């Protein structure tokens, strides 16, 4: 049962396609930081580990980064609470 759960969680991360889906799965609220702060998160491996971003593929990281920056607190379209 435990192996099945681990497989399911892994599969969810592997098949997540949009930045929003990834943010929800990682419990990241894009409006919790400004654009520059999100850019710093993606530049440092230690910060990526803090949010679980380090486990994502390069394409998923790019999708997530784009979503977080586009909906950051100081963006034109900040994400509302509960996104």
SERO-4910 file (N, C-alpha, C, O; in steps of 0.05 Angstrom, whole numbers):
BEGIN
 pado doro    nc1    nc2    nc3   cac1   cac2   cac3    cc1    cc2    cc3    oc1    oc2    oc3
  Unk    A     17    -24      0      0      0      0     17     25      0     12     44    -14
  Unk    A     39     25     16     56     48     18     70     53     -9     74     76    -17
  Unk    A     78     31    -23     91     33    -49     72     45    -69     80     61    -86
  Unk    A     47     37    -68     27     47    -86     23     77    -82     20     92   -101
  Unk    A     23     86    -57     20    114    -51     43    130    -62     40    151    -74
  Unk    A     67    120    -58     91    133    -68     91    134    -99     97    155   -110
  Unk    A     82    113   -111     80    113   -141     59    133   -150     65    148   -169
  Unk    A     37    135   -136     16    155   -144     26    183   -141     22    199   -159
  Unk    A     40    189   -119     50    216   -115     71    223   -137     71    245   -148
  Unk    A     88    204   -143    108    208   -164     95    212   -191    103    230   -206
  Unk    A     75    196   -197     60    199   -222     47    226   -225     47    238   -246
  Unk    A     36    236   -203     23    262   -203     43    284   -211     37    301   -228
  Unk    A     67    282   -199     87    302   -206     97    299   -235    102    319   -248
  Unk    A     99    274   -244    109    270   -271     90    279   -293     98    288   -314
  Unk    A     64    277   -287     44    283   -307     31    311   -304     14    318   -320
  Unk    A     39    325   -284     29    353   -280     40    370   -303     64    369   -309
  Unk    A     23    385   -316     32    399   -340     33    429   -336     52    442   -346
  Unk    A     15    441   -323     15    470   -321     28    480   -296     30    466   -276
  Unk    A     38    504   -297     51    517   -274     32    519   -251     40    516   -228
  Unk    A      7    524   -257    -13    527   -235    -17    500   -221    -18    499   -197
  Unk    A    -19    479   -236    -22    452   -224      2    446   -207     -2    435   -185
  Unk    A     26    452   -216     50    447   -201     50    463   -175     57    453   -154
  Unk    A     42    489   -177     41    506   -154     22    495   -133     28    496   -109
  Unk    A     -1    486   -142    -21    475   -123    -10    450   -110    -12    447    -85
  Unk    A      3    432   -125     14    408   -114     36    413    -94     40    398    -75
  Unk    A     52    434    -99     74    441    -81     65    460    -59     82    467    -42
  Unk    A     40    468    -59     29    486    -39     44    513    -40     52    524    -19
  Unk    A     48    523    -64     62    549    -68     42    570    -78     28    565    -98
  Unk    A     40    592    -63     22    614    -71     39    634    -86     57    646    -74
  Unk    A     34    639   -112     50    657   -127     51    686   -116     71    700   -119
  Unk    A     29    694   -104     28    722    -94     42    725    -67     41    747    -55
  Unk    A     54    704    -57     68    706    -32     96    719    -35    109    726    -15
  Unk    A    104    723    -60    130    736    -65    128    754    -89    109    752   -105
  Unk    A    147    773    -91    148    791   -114    164    777   -136    176    756   -131
  Unk    A    163    788   -160    176    775   -183    206    770   -178    215    748   -183
  Unk    A    220    790   -168    249    787   -162    254    764   -142    274    750   -145
  Unk    A    237    762   -123    240    740   -103    237    713   -116    253    695   -110
  Unk    A    217    710   -133    214    684   -147    238    678   -165    247    655   -167
  Unk    A    248    699   -178    272    695   -195    295    684   -178    310    667   -187
  Unk    A    299    695   -154    320    686   -136    316    657   -128    335    642   -125
  Unk    A    291    649   -123    285    621   -115    296    602   -137    307    581   -131
  Unk    A    291    609   -162    299    591   -184    329    593   -190    339    576   -205
  Unk    A    343    612   -179    372    614   -183    388    597   -163    411    591   -168
  Unk    A    376    591   -140    391    577   -119    379    550   -113    355    548   -107
  Unk    A    396    529   -114    386    502   -109    375    499    -81    355    485    -77
  Unk    A    388    512    -62    378    510    -34    350    520    -31    333    508    -17
  Unk    A    344    542    -45    317    553    -44    297    536    -59    274    533    -51
  Unk    A    306    524    -81    289    505    -96    282    481    -78    259    472    -79
  Unk    A    301    471    -63    296    448    -45    275    455    -24    258    439    -17
  Unk    A    276    480    -14    257    489      6    228    485     -3    210    478     13
  Unk    A    223    490    -29    196    488    -40    190    462    -54    168    458    -63
  Unk    A    210    445    -57    207    419    -71    210    422   -101    204    404   -116
  Unk    A    219    445   -110    222    451   -139    244    434   -151    244    428   -174
  Unk    A    264    428   -135    288    413   -144    281    386   -155    297    374   -171
  Unk    A    258    375   -148    250    348   -158    236    349   -185    230    328   -196
  Unk    A    231    372   -195    216    375   -220    235    373   -244    259    378   -242
  Unk    A    224    366   -267    240    366   -292    245    395   -300    232    413   -290
  Unk    A    264    398   -319    270    425   -328    245    439   -341    241    463   -336
  Unk    A    229    424   -356    206    436   -368    185    443   -347    171    463   -350
  Unk    A    182    427   -327    164    433   -305    173    458   -290    157    475   -282
  Unk    A    199    460   -285    210    483   -271    204    508   -287    196    529   -276
  Unk    A    207    507   -313    202    530   -330    172    538   -329    166    562   -327
  Unk    A    155    518   -330    126    524   -329    118    536   -302    103    555   -301
  Unk    A    130    525   -281    124    535   -254    135    563   -251    121    581   -240
  Unk    A    159    568   -260    171    594   -257    155    615   -272    150    637   -262
  Unk    A    147    608   -296    130    627   -312    104    634   -298     96    657   -297
  Unk    A     91    613   -287     66    618   -273     71    635   -248     56    654   -243
  Unk    A     91    629   -232     96    643   -207    103    673   -213     93    691   -199
  Unk    A    119    678   -234    126    705   -241    102    720   -252     98    744   -246
  Unk    A     87    707   -269     63    720   -281     42    727   -260     25    745   -265
  Unk    A     42    713   -237     21    718   -217     33    726   -190     20    723   -169
  Unk    A     57    736   -190     70    745   -166     56    770   -154     39    782   -168
  Unk    A     62    776   -130     48    798   -115     50    824   -130     30    840   -130
  Unk    A     72    830   -144     75    856   -158     71    853   -188     78    871   -203
  Unk    A     58    832   -197     53    828   -225     27    842   -233     12    853   -216
  Unk    A     21    843   -259     -4    854   -268    -28    837   -261    -51    847   -260
  Unk    A    -24    811   -257    -45    793   -251    -39    776   -226    -36    752   -228
  Unk    A    -37    789   -202    -30    773   -179    -52    752   -173    -75    758   -176
  Unk    A    -43    729   -164    -62    708   -157    -75    714   -131    -62    723   -112
  Unk    A   -101    709   -129   -115    715   -104   -112    692    -85   -102    670    -92
  Unk    A   -118    696    -60   -116    675    -40   -132    651    -47   -155    654    -58
  Unk    A   -122    627    -42   -136    603    -48   -133    594    -77   -145    574    -84
  Unk    A   -119    608    -93   -115    603   -121   -125    576   -129   -124    569   -152
***
